[in-house]
């Protein structure tokens, strides 16, 4: 029986690349079945994944119950958050990232692959302290560790 790889953002660049790579690789496609998580299962990108034999489910990072359901039975989760540049950027990304990490633990996920970035604040010793999108992902990485 294959292991379940659940991919967040499966219709985006990162998640889509992971899904397409695994399904096309003869070894990985035998080892893993894929569950693609998307906000809209009806959009063309979702349907294209389904046409490749990928299970497509609805999930929204602002709806913790939908993420918990998407993680049920998963062996591995590839997780990425979408940066929305507004005044809630950091708070939203940190909230979503921590919630998905907690959901992965609750679901018994063995491996969580978190798409992260280094902290410009730390790397520059404070010189670049306002790169919220990077620092938010790094904060979630620290939480996961």
C-alpha positions as CSV (number, residue, x, y, z in Angstrom):
1,X,0.0,0.0,0.0
2,X,1.4,3.4,-1.0
3,X,2.0,6.2,1.5
4,X,-0.2,9.3,1.3
5,X,1.5,12.6,0.4
6,X,-0.8,15.5,1.1
7,X,0.2,18.7,-0.7
8,X,-1.1,22.1,0.2
9,X,-1.1,24.7,-2.5
10,X,-1.3,22.0,-5.1
11,X,-2.6,24.3,-7.8
12,X,0.1,26.8,-7.2
13,X,3.7,26.9,-8.4
14,X,5.4,25.1,-5.5
15,X,2.7,22.6,-4.6
16,X,1.9,22.0,-8.2
17,X,5.6,21.3,-9.0
18,X,5.7,18.8,-6.2
19,X,2.5,17.0,-7.3
20,X,3.6,16.9,-10.9
21,X,7.1,15.6,-10.1
22,X,5.9,12.8,-7.8
23,X,3.1,11.6,-10.2
24,X,5.6,11.6,-13.1
25,X,8.4,9.8,-11.3
26,X,8.1,6.0,-11.7
27,X,9.6,5.2,-8.3
28,X,7.9,8.0,-6.3
29,X,4.5,7.4,-7.9
30,X,4.7,3.8,-6.7
31,X,5.7,4.8,-3.2
32,X,3.2,7.7,-2.8
33,X,-0.4,8.4,-3.6
34,X,-1.1,12.1,-3.7
35,X,-3.9,14.2,-2.1
36,X,-3.9,17.7,-3.5
37,X,-5.5,20.4,-1.3
38,X,-7.0,23.4,-2.9
39,X,-9.5,26.1,-2.0
40,X,-11.4,25.5,-5.2
41,X,-11.8,21.9,-6.5
42,X,-13.7,23.1,-9.6
43,X,-11.0,25.3,-11.1
44,X,-9.1,24.1,-14.2
45,X,-5.9,23.6,-12.3
46,X,-7.6,21.3,-9.8
47,X,-9.3,19.4,-12.6
48,X,-6.0,18.9,-14.4
49,X,-4.6,17.3,-11.2
50,X,-7.6,15.0,-10.9
51,X,-7.1,14.0,-14.6
52,X,-3.7,12.7,-13.6
53,X,-5.2,10.4,-11.0
54,X,-4.5,12.7,-8.1
55,X,-7.1,12.9,-5.3
56,X,-8.2,16.6,-5.1
57,X,-9.9,17.8,-1.9
58,X,-11.1,21.2,-0.7
59,X,-9.1,22.9,2.1
60,X,-8.5,26.4,3.3
61,X,-5.8,27.5,5.7
62,X,-8.3,29.7,7.4
63,X,-10.5,26.7,8.0
64,X,-8.7,24.5,10.4
65,X,-11.3,21.7,10.2
66,X,-10.8,21.4,6.5
67,X,-7.0,21.1,7.0
68,X,-7.4,18.5,9.6
69,X,-9.6,16.5,7.3
70,X,-7.1,16.9,4.4
71,X,-4.3,15.6,6.7
72,X,-6.2,12.5,7.9
73,X,-4.2,9.4,6.9
74,X,-1.3,11.3,5.5
75,X,2.2,10.0,5.9
76,X,3.8,13.2,4.6
77,X,2.6,16.7,4.1
78,X,4.2,19.3,1.9
79,X,3.0,22.7,3.3
80,X,3.3,26.1,1.8
81,X,1.4,29.3,2.7
82,X,0.5,32.1,0.2
83,X,1.8,35.5,1.1
84,X,-0.9,38.2,0.9
85,X,0.7,41.6,1.1
86,X,-1.6,43.6,3.5
87,X,-1.5,44.7,7.1
88,X,-2.3,41.2,8.3
89,X,0.5,39.5,6.4
90,X,2.7,38.3,9.3
91,X,-0.1,37.5,11.7
92,X,-2.0,35.5,9.1
93,X,0.9,33.5,7.9
94,X,2.1,32.7,11.4
95,X,-1.5,31.7,12.4
96,X,-2.0,29.5,9.4
97,X,1.5,27.9,9.6
98,X,1.1,27.1,13.3
99,X,-2.4,25.7,12.8
100,X,-1.3,23.5,9.9
101,X,1.7,22.2,12.0
102,X,-0.7,21.5,14.9
103,X,-3.1,19.7,12.5
104,X,-0.2,17.6,11.2
105,X,0.8,16.5,14.7
106,X,-2.8,15.8,15.6
107,X,-3.2,13.6,12.4
108,X,-0.1,11.6,13.2
109,X,1.7,12.9,10.1
110,X,5.2,11.3,10.0
111,X,6.9,14.0,7.9
112,X,6.0,17.7,7.5
113,X,7.9,19.5,4.7
114,X,7.5,23.2,5.4
115,X,8.4,25.6,2.6
116,X,10.2,28.2,4.6
117,X,12.6,31.2,4.1
118,X,15.5,32.4,6.2
119,X,15.0,35.5,8.4
120,X,16.5,38.6,6.9
121,X,16.3,40.2,10.4
122,X,18.6,37.5,11.8
123,X,20.8,37.1,8.7
124,X,21.4,40.9,8.5
125,X,21.7,41.4,12.3
126,X,18.7,43.7,12.2
127,X,19.6,45.7,9.2
128,X,16.7,44.3,7.2
129,X,14.0,44.0,9.8
130,X,10.8,44.7,7.8
131,X,10.7,41.7,5.5
132,X,7.5,40.3,7.1
133,X,6.9,37.6,4.5
134,X,10.3,36.0,5.2
135,X,10.2,36.5,8.9
136,X,6.7,35.0,9.2
137,X,7.8,31.8,7.5
138,X,10.9,31.6,9.6
139,X,8.8,32.1,12.8
140,X,6.6,29.1,11.7
141,X,9.8,27.1,11.1
142,X,11.0,27.8,14.6
143,X,7.5,26.7,15.9
144,X,7.7,23.4,14.0
145,X,11.2,22.6,15.3
